């Protein structure tokens, strides 16, 4: 079991090589694109803030949603879709792979899938494991169910109480490049850092000619 949330904000190649069948980045992309992703929503006000900021830069993102939050906040979820962003599965209850059996984990993912399908017809199934916990058995089973496992090469660490908004911004600006997948969180816990870092990241890379694409 590997917990990606505990490693540095730039994913080392040694980790990527251990899991070659998962999507870590799009470095082969020829255009100046960055892929912003947002975990743990939808959350009122927080997700709305993210959507407002993305709209200012004509940016698209990918939202890895918790099924329970979709159920609680369906209008916010519908706004993500209507604004043209991608949706990914982040389990129904933000489950830890290391503390749950294979059957429990897969069942929870499928519950989230059903919640997503209540509101939209998603054909391209994306999944990101909560806490970045990589369990080969669980993720292999999800791949059999046609899920694409989306990880990342740049972690903002916006949820970390020991990370300042300035450090959160630097984590992204100093490490993201063409084809990077960047992780933010549209959660209450992360909002203190997110509300400062996200606008600065969007501004910085837009001024350098990058566009922000969904997965």
C-alpha positions in Angstrom: 0.0 0.0 0.0 1.3 3.4 -1.0 -0.2 6.6 0.3 0.5 9.4 -2.2 -0.7 12.1 0.1 2.4 11.5 2.2 5.0 11.9 -0.5 6.4 15.3 -1.8 4.3 17.6 -3.9 6.1 16.3 -7.1 5.4 12.6 -7.7 8.8 10.9 -8.2 9.2 8.7 -11.3 10.1 5.7 -9.2 6.5 5.7 -7.9 5.0 6.1 -11.4 7.1 3.1 -12.6 5.5 0.9 -9.9 2.0 1.6 -11.3 2.5 2.0 -15.1 -1.1 1.3 -16.0 -2.5 4.4 -14.3 -2.6 8.0 -15.6 -0.1 10.2 -13.9 0.3 13.0 -16.4 0.0 14.0 -20.1 3.6 14.9 -20.7 3.3 13.7 -24.3 0.9 16.5 -25.0 2.4 18.9 -27.6 0.3 21.9 -26.5 0.8 24.0 -23.4 -2.0 22.4 -21.3 -2.3 21.9 -17.6 -5.0 19.6 -16.1 -6.5 21.0 -12.9 -8.3 18.5 -10.8 -10.5 19.0 -7.6 -11.2 16.3 -5.1 -13.8 15.9 -2.3 -16.7 18.1 -3.5 -19.2 19.2 -4.4 -19.4 21.6 -1.5 -21.6 24.8 -1.5 -19.6 28.1 -1.7 -16.3 26.2 -2.1 -17.1 24.5 -5.3 -19.0 27.5 -6.5 -15.8 29.6 -5.9 -13.8 27.2 -7.9 -16.3 27.3 -10.8 -16.3 31.1 -10.7 -12.5 31.2 -10.9 -12.3 28.7 -13.7 -14.9 30.7 -15.7 -12.8 33.8 -15.4 -10.0 32.1 -17.4 -12.2 30.0 -19.7 -10.6 27.1 -17.9 -12.0 23.5 -17.7 -11.2 21.1 -14.8 -12.0 17.6 -13.6 -13.9 17.1 -10.4 -13.5 13.9 -8.5 -16.7 13.9 -6.4 -17.7 12.0 -3.3 -21.1 10.4 -3.8 -22.4 11.5 -0.5 -21.6 15.1 -1.3 -23.4 14.8 -4.7 -26.4 13.5 -2.8 -26.3 16.4 -0.3 -25.6 19.1 -2.9 -27.2 18.1 -6.2 -27.5 21.7 -7.5 -23.8 22.3 -7.1 -23.0 19.0 -8.8 -25.3 20.0 -11.7 -23.5 23.3 -12.0 -20.2 21.5 -12.5 -21.7 19.6 -15.4 -23.5 22.6 -16.9 -20.3 24.6 -16.9 -18.7 21.9 -19.0 -16.3 20.2 -16.6 -15.4 16.5 -16.3 -16.6 14.3 -13.5 -14.7 11.5 -11.7 -15.6 9.0 -9.0 -14.0 9.5 -5.5 -16.0 6.7 -3.7 -19.3 7.2 -2.0 -17.9 8.0 1.5 -14.2 8.9 0.9 -13.1 5.4 1.8 -9.5 4.4 2.6 -8.3 1.5 0.6 -6.1 0.3 3.4 -8.9 0.0 5.9 -11.6 -1.7 3.8 -12.0 -5.1 2.1 -12.0 -5.4 -1.6 -15.7 -6.0 -1.8 -16.6 -3.1 0.5 -14.4 -0.7 -1.4 -15.7 -1.7 -4.9 -19.3 -1.6 -3.6 -18.7 2.0 -2.3 -17.3 3.0 -5.7 -20.3 1.6 -7.5 -22.6 3.5 -5.1 -20.9 6.7 -6.1 -21.3 5.7 -9.8 -25.0 5.3 -9.3 -25.2 8.7 -7.6 -23.4 10.2 -10.6 -25.7 8.5 -13.0 -28.7 10.0 -11.2 -27.8 13.3 -12.6 -25.8 12.7 -15.8 -24.9 10.1 -18.4 -21.1 9.7 -17.9 -19.5 7.3 -20.4 -15.9 7.9 -19.7 -15.4 6.5 -16.2 -12.6 8.2 -14.2 -11.6 7.2 -10.7 -9.2 8.7 -8.1 -8.5 6.8 -4.8 -9.1 8.9 -1.7 -5.9 9.8 0.2 -4.0 8.7 -2.9 -4.0 5.2 -1.4 -2.8 2.8 -4.1 -3.9 -0.8 -3.6 -3.1 -2.9 -6.6 -5.9 -5.4 -5.9 -8.6 -2.8 -5.6 -7.4 -0.6 -8.5 -7.0 -3.7 -10.7 -10.5 -4.7 -10.0 -11.7 -1.2 -10.9 -9.8 -1.3 -14.2 -11.7 -4.5 -15.0 -14.9 -2.4 -14.6 -13.5 0.0 -17.2 -12.3 2.7 -14.8 -9.4 4.8 -15.8 -7.3 5.5 -12.7 -6.3 9.2 -12.6 -3.5 10.1 -10.3 -1.2 13.2 -10.5 2.3 14.5 -10.8 1.7 17.8 -8.8 0.1 18.0 -5.4 -0.9 21.4 -4.0 -1.2 20.2 -0.5 -4.0 22.7 0.0 -5.7 20.5 2.7 -2.6 20.5 4.9 -3.0 22.8 7.9 0.8 23.2 8.0 0.9 24.5 4.4 0.3 28.3 4.0 -1.5 29.7 1.0 1.8 31.0 -0.3 3.5 27.6 -0.1 0.4 26.0 -1.7 0.8 28.3 -4.6 4.6 27.6 -4.9 3.9 23.9 -4.8 2.1 24.2 -8.1 3.9 27.1 -9.8 7.3 25.5 -9.2 6.4 22.0 -10.3 3.7 22.1 -12.9 4.6 22.0 -16.6 3.1 21.1 -19.9 0.9 18.0 -19.4 0.8 18.1 -15.6 -2.1 16.9 -13.6 -2.5 19.1 -10.6 -4.5 18.3 -7.4 -6.6 20.8 -5.5 -9.5 20.1 -3.1 -12.9 21.8 -3.2 -13.4 21.1 0.4 -14.0 23.2 3.5 -10.7 22.0 5.0 -8.7 23.2 2.0 -10.6 26.4 1.3 -8.2 28.7 3.3 -5.4 27.8 0.9 -7.5 27.2 -2.2 -9.1 30.6 -2.3 -5.6 32.2 -2.4 -3.7 29.7 -4.5 -6.1 28.8 -7.2 -6.5 32.4 -8.6 -2.8 32.9 -8.5 -2.1 29.6 -10.3 -4.7 30.4 -13.0 -3.2 33.9 -13.5 0.4 32.7 -13.5 0.0 30.0 -16.1 -2.5 31.9 -18.3 0.1 34.7 -18.6 2.6 32.1 -19.8 0.3 31.0 -22.5 -1.1 27.8 -20.9 -4.7 26.6 -21.2 -6.5 24.5 -18.6 -8.1 21.4 -20.0 -10.4 18.7 -18.5 -9.5 15.0 -18.6 
